[in-house]
Amino acid sequence: MEELMQGLDGLRTAQQELFYDLEDAAAVIGWSVVELTAMAGTGRTPDEAVALMKICTLLTAQQGKIGLYADEVKAQRITRSEAQA
């Protein structure tokens, strides 16, 4: 198993950076949905709760799209030729 783990500490390719950036963005959105959902259920006015839940719905849809983009990057249907600064 150790031989499989060697060489993983090098620089990432532009493609890998794009994939991990998309994965990170999806994770942040997922965390945000959890936090906003909790906020909506803790003593907010009904209008505020509805607004927060609408935001959660929109964020969840975007999280799904970003996840699909990450899958396309991983499958190399979307490519990046060089890392972005």
C-alpha positions as CSV (number, residue, x, y, z in Angstrom):
1,M,0.0,0.0,0.0
2,E,2.9,2.4,0.7
3,E,4.1,2.2,-2.8
4,L,0.7,3.4,-4.0
5,M,1.0,6.5,-1.7
6,Q,4.3,7.7,-3.0
7,G,4.6,10.7,-5.3
8,L,1.2,12.2,-4.3
9,D,2.8,15.3,-2.8
10,G,3.8,16.9,-6.1
11,L,2.2,19.8,-7.9
12,R,-1.3,19.4,-9.2
13,T,-2.1,19.7,-12.9
14,A,-4.4,22.4,-14.1
15,Q,-7.1,19.7,-14.6
16,Q,-6.7,18.5,-11.0
17,E,-6.9,22.0,-9.6
18,L,-10.1,22.6,-11.5
19,F,-11.6,19.4,-10.2
20,Y,-10.6,20.1,-6.6
21,D,-11.8,23.7,-6.8
22,L,-15.2,22.5,-8.0
23,E,-15.4,19.8,-5.3
24,D,-14.5,22.4,-2.6
25,A,-17.1,24.9,-3.9
26,A,-19.8,22.1,-3.8
27,A,-18.8,21.3,-0.2
28,V,-19.0,24.9,0.9
29,I,-22.4,25.2,-0.7
30,G,-23.5,22.0,1.1
31,W,-22.3,23.4,4.4
32,S,-24.1,26.7,3.8
33,V,-27.4,24.9,3.1
34,V,-27.1,23.0,6.4
35,E,-26.4,26.3,8.3
36,L,-29.1,28.2,6.6
37,T,-31.7,25.4,7.2
38,A,-30.8,25.5,10.9
39,M,-31.2,29.3,11.0
40,A,-34.6,29.0,9.3
41,G,-35.8,26.7,12.0
42,T,-34.7,28.8,15.0
43,G,-37.1,31.5,15.9
44,R,-37.2,33.3,12.6
45,T,-40.3,35.0,11.4
46,P,-42.3,33.0,8.9
47,D,-41.2,35.3,6.1
48,E,-37.6,35.0,7.0
49,A,-37.8,31.2,7.3
50,V,-39.4,31.0,3.8
51,A,-36.7,33.3,2.3
52,L,-34.0,31.1,3.9
53,M,-35.5,27.9,2.6
54,K,-35.8,29.5,-0.9
55,I,-32.1,30.3,-0.7
56,C,-31.4,26.7,0.3
57,T,-33.3,25.4,-2.6
58,L,-31.3,27.6,-5.0
59,L,-28.0,26.7,-3.4
60,T,-28.8,23.0,-3.6
61,A,-29.5,23.2,-7.3
62,Q,-26.2,25.0,-7.8
63,Q,-24.4,22.4,-5.7
64,G,-25.8,19.7,-8.1
65,K,-24.6,21.6,-11.1
66,I,-21.1,22.1,-9.7
67,G,-21.0,18.4,-8.8
68,L,-21.8,17.5,-12.4
69,Y,-19.1,19.9,-13.7
70,A,-16.6,18.2,-11.4
71,D,-17.7,14.8,-12.8
72,E,-17.1,16.1,-16.3
73,V,-13.7,17.4,-15.4
74,K,-12.8,14.1,-13.8
75,A,-14.0,12.3,-17.0
76,Q,-11.9,14.9,-19.0
77,R,-14.9,16.2,-20.9
78,I,-14.1,19.6,-19.5
79,T,-10.4,20.5,-19.6
80,R,-8.1,23.2,-18.5
81,S,-4.8,23.6,-20.1
82,E,-3.0,25.6,-17.4
83,A,-3.5,26.5,-13.8
84,Q,-5.3,29.8,-13.1
85,A,-3.5,32.2,-10.8
